[in-house]
Amino acid sequence: MFTQLEDLCRRLVRNHYGPIVEKVVALLLEEGRLSLGRIISQTGMEPTSARQALAVLIQHSHVTHAQGKEGARMMTFYSINLRNILRLQRAGLYLALAEERMGAMGLSVFRAIMINGCMSVSGVRDVLGYKKFGTADKQKFSIAVAKLVRERFITAITATDTVTKVDRFMQAEAKEIEKLTTAPTPKELVNIRRRISDKEDEEYTSNIVVGMKRQMTDVSTGGAPKVMIGPNGQPIVIGNGFEAGQQDQDADEDLVDDKQCFQIYHERLDVFLRNKRIVNYFAEKYNDEASVVLKAILRLTEPRTKTCKDKVSESIAAQQIVQNISSDAQLDQAVDMSGDPYFKENGTDSGSSTAARKATLGKMAFALLDVLRRDGSGIINKVDERGAGQYRVNFERAAILLRDECLDSLVLNKFSSTHVRVVRTLRDKQKLDEKLVSQAAMLPLARSRELLHELTLAGFADTVEIPRTADRNPSRMVYLWHVSPQKQVSAALRGALQGISNIMQRADQETLARAALVAKSQRADVVAGTTHLTPGEQASLQVLGKLKQQIDVCVIRLDTMLLLLHDM
């Protein structure tokens, strides 16, 4: 673990939960898995305070626990979840995603769960004041919660979610061994572990949404009318329970289980942020029209993409991609089709009919799909030639491409464009000696040697020694330069983590320097009217607000770098 990572986690926990919870997190970061007794003894805290701090951390999925034997007693051990603590600084991006896709009511529900941690639907109702809602707002609330669960912005809590994957695997293995009458042979042990791994993979790929229940409506007795929200926000009653073609069967619909507790699905939200980065990459490389087609592809892959670690997506039919492109998309001038004989013969229909518009949109969408497929990045692949074809997204290749782009920007900001040229040369050509590096990068030998040593000291380049003789004399060795992605990522992560810590420390120092003024601005009489503040105090508060806004922007940019380097 990096020292910068530990320092950043402690600072994030202190800013969000206070110094008491930070003390527990600092101990778990330093010592690893600990029981409650050891946490109390080593921190010197009151047992009640230690339990409450652990309860807060478990509530927000920052700490996991598992039972194990310590001597003759069965103890509960607690361990820290670093990834979820680092995601605390990504809260603004998550809220923006929820507002973009779920609307105002969905954002309110999402924010309540994010602030309070694991909550049931009834608990969310109490927080938002559901009893004071009107009929339309109550309907909006039900639709927003169901959409959040269905699209997995929030996920149901199960008994195994607070246990680490390693502990779950060990518990399942112990249960399988207990079923045997004798000690397992090595072959049986391998088969047991394979079955457990297959079960984990099956649960991972399952599309069953936990927390939803089916409500059956008997349409033979009239059923219940469906209520939808109209454009003006008013409820609209549709039908009386008898829908066309459904008179002879029962209608069923999904409802959210009010007793089920939900938490934020961070891995799923990271997938959405990663997809945005891929869309922006193609928008910068080609045009906005290409990003529209790619956005439609990624939207179709989202239901089956669980985390950013998935390597490839499911295959998608080209016709399905075209159908999911918005009819308002302007793709008329996306691709120059003047050289295509078929397009010359048929052309674009200048009529204003919907059919003509759809025909032109389809032609341009298929042309853009072909452009994306032929792109050298290899992110979009055509896997089937039947009909219009089947397409697949290579997320592993996209992660590597975005990571290299991020590392190149770091080298450019820290050094110069010449250093970036050397790094790209080593990345493309693999291992080279100094002469070949200078030739490929078109630099003098002395200058290339200087750049290589600077990159090595910063962790962005490395050497491998090839001895010419058995005595491995340094004077008779060949030194080849290369780039190691792992070392580059480590160097970049250290810098990003240290940068975020320094920025947050700067924000704390600026607030501390104006502590008296900030406390005065929060008084009830001052909040009611700013007449109690002098012009100088108002100007100082405005400067502090602008500074905090700039700091938040810097933290978000560095956190986006962490997403590309650490979470993908």
Secondary structure, 3 states (H helix, E strand, C coil): CCHHHHHHHHHHHHHHHCHHHHHHHHHHHHHCCEEHHHHHHHHCCCHHHHHHHHHHHHHCCCEEEEEEEECCEEEEEEEECHHHHHHHHHHHHHHHHHHHHHHHHHHHHHHHHHHHCCEEHHHHHHHHCHHHCCHHHHHHHHHHHHHHHHCCCEEECCCCCCCCHHHHHHHHHHHHHHCCCCCCCHHHHHHHHHHHHHHHHHHHHCCCCCCEEEEEECHHHCCCCEEEECCCCCEEEECCCCCCCCCCCCEEEEEECCCCEEEECHHHHHHHHHHHHHHHHHHHHCCHHHHHHHHHHHHHHHHHCCCCCCCECCCEEHHHHHHCCCCCCCCCCCCCCCCCHHHHHHCCCCCCCHHHHHHHHHHHHHHHHHHHHCCCCCCEEEEECCCCCEEEEEHHHHHHHHHHHHHHHHHHHHCCHHHHHHHHHHHHHCCECHHHHHHHCCCCHHHHHHHHHHHHHHCCCEEEEEECCCCCCHHHEEEEEECCHHHHHHHHHHHHHHHHHHHHHHHHHHHHHCHHHHHHHCCHHHHHCHHHCCHHHHHHHHHHHHHHHHHHHHHHHHHHHHHHHHCC
